[in-house]
Amino acid sequence: MKNKTLAEFSELSASSAPVPGGGGVSAAVGALSASLGEMVTNLTIGKKKYLEYNEELEKIKAELTCLRTELLECINKDAEAFKPLSETYKMSKDDPDYESRMESCLKTAADSPYQILKHTCMIIELDERLSVIGSKLSVSDAATSVMLAHGVLYGAYINIIVNTNLMKDKEYADSLEKNAYALLKEYSEKALNIFEAIKTRLNNG
């Protein structure tokens, strides 16, 4: 799935095919968010005005590269998690294995967007630093990155909830929902603050 062209991926997403859905698209957007952060580092490293930050920027760049790679993998993982779930939906509810299999599939399906959510929170953390030490000529791309990440938080979160709502293991579901919501709340607010900080930096000339 991750190796499809952008045109192919978007066409599949627009079709009635079950994947890529909200989770896979969120992962793809998250990868693009990371790539914009990487671009900011590449456009800042080596610039005379920012030489004191070179080592830190190199570390941020490496982290963002890893996150981009992980999020691209999440596109496939999300699609792979949906397949057994869709097959379980076709089973008879009278089948003695139905409930245990459904529970297992729901937990697997919820884990993929949870990983997307956590990776995206890390991108936002790195964008926060780039908003300060990134070249002013490219910091608008950090702003774009952080707002793409902001959207991904919500896409990932709702794809967790759609699965936890169907779980019989309410203790597990409630714990996952609570953790996911805490991340959503903290990092959605952080993303908006970073955007405003970048806008202020640009407006100050």
Residue pairs with C-beta under 8 A, 6 or more apart in sequence:
1 9
1 19
1 20
1 24
1 75
1 76
1 79
2 28
2 72
2 73
2 75
2 76
4 12
9 20
9 28
12 19
12 20
13 20
13 21
13 24
13 25
18 82
18 86
19 78
19 79
19 82
20 28
20 75
20 78
20 79
21 78
21 82
21 159
22 113
22 155
22 158
22 159
23 74
23 78
23 82
23 112
23 113
23 116
23 155
23 156
23 159
24 74
24 75
24 78
24 79
25 155
26 113
26 116
26 152
26 155
26 156
26 159
27 71
27 72
27 74
27 75
27 78
27 116
27 152
28 71
28 72
28 75
29 148
29 151
29 152
29 155
30 67
30 71
30 74
30 116
30 119
30 120
30 123
30 148
30 149
30 152
30 156
31 68
31 71
31 72
31 75
32 148
33 120
33 123
33 145
33 146
33 148
33 149
33 152
34 64
34 65
34 67
34 68
34 71
34 123
34 145
35 64
35 68
36 141
36 142
36 144
36 145
36 148
37 60
37 64
37 123
37 126
37 127
37 130
37 141
37 142
37 145
38 61
38 64
38 65
38 68
39 138
39 141
40 130
40 134
40 135
40 138
40 139
40 141
40 142
40 145
41 57
41 58
41 60
41 61
41 64
41 130
41 134
42 61
43 134
43 135
43 137
43 138
43 141
44 50
44 53
44 57
44 133
44 134
44 135
44 138
45 54
45 57
45 58
45 61
46 54
47 135
49 135
50 57
50 133
50 135
53 133
56 129
56 133
57 133
60 126
60 129
60 130
63 122
63 126
64 123
64 126
67 119
67 122
67 123
67 126
70 115
70 119
71 116
71 119
71 120
74 112
74 115
74 116
74 119
77 112
77 115
78 112
78 113
78 116
81 105
81 108
81 109
81 111
81 112
82 109
84 101
84 105
84 108
85 102
85 105
85 106
85 108
85 109
88 98
88 101
88 102
88 105
91 97
91 98
91 101
91 102
92 98
99 168
102 166
103 167
103 168
103 169
106 163
106 164
106 166
106 167
107 163
107 167
107 169
107 172
109 163
110 159
110 160
110 163
110 164
110 167
110 176
112 159
113 155
113 156
113 157
113 159
113 160
114 156
114 160
114 176
114 179
114 180
116 152
116 155
116 156
116 159
117 152
117 153
117 156
117 157
117 160
117 180
117 183
117 184
118 183
120 149
120 152
120 153
120 156
120 187
121 153
121 183
121 186
121 187
123 145
123 146
123 149
124 146
124 149
124 150
124 187
124 190
124 191
124 194
125 190
127 142
127 145
127 146
127 149
127 191
127 194
128 146
128 190
128 194
130 139
130 142
130 145
131 139
131 142
131 143
131 146
131 194
131 197
131 198
131 201
132 197
134 142
136 201
136 202
139 198
139 201
139 202
140 198
140 202
142 194
142 198
143 194
143 195
143 198
143 199
146 191
146 194
146 195
146 198
147 191
147 195
149 187
149 191
150 188
150 191
150 192
150 195
153 183
153 184
153 187
153 188
153 191
154 184
154 188
156 180
157 180
157 181
157 184
160 176
160 177
160 180
161 177
161 180
164 173
164 174
164 176
164 177
165 173
167 173
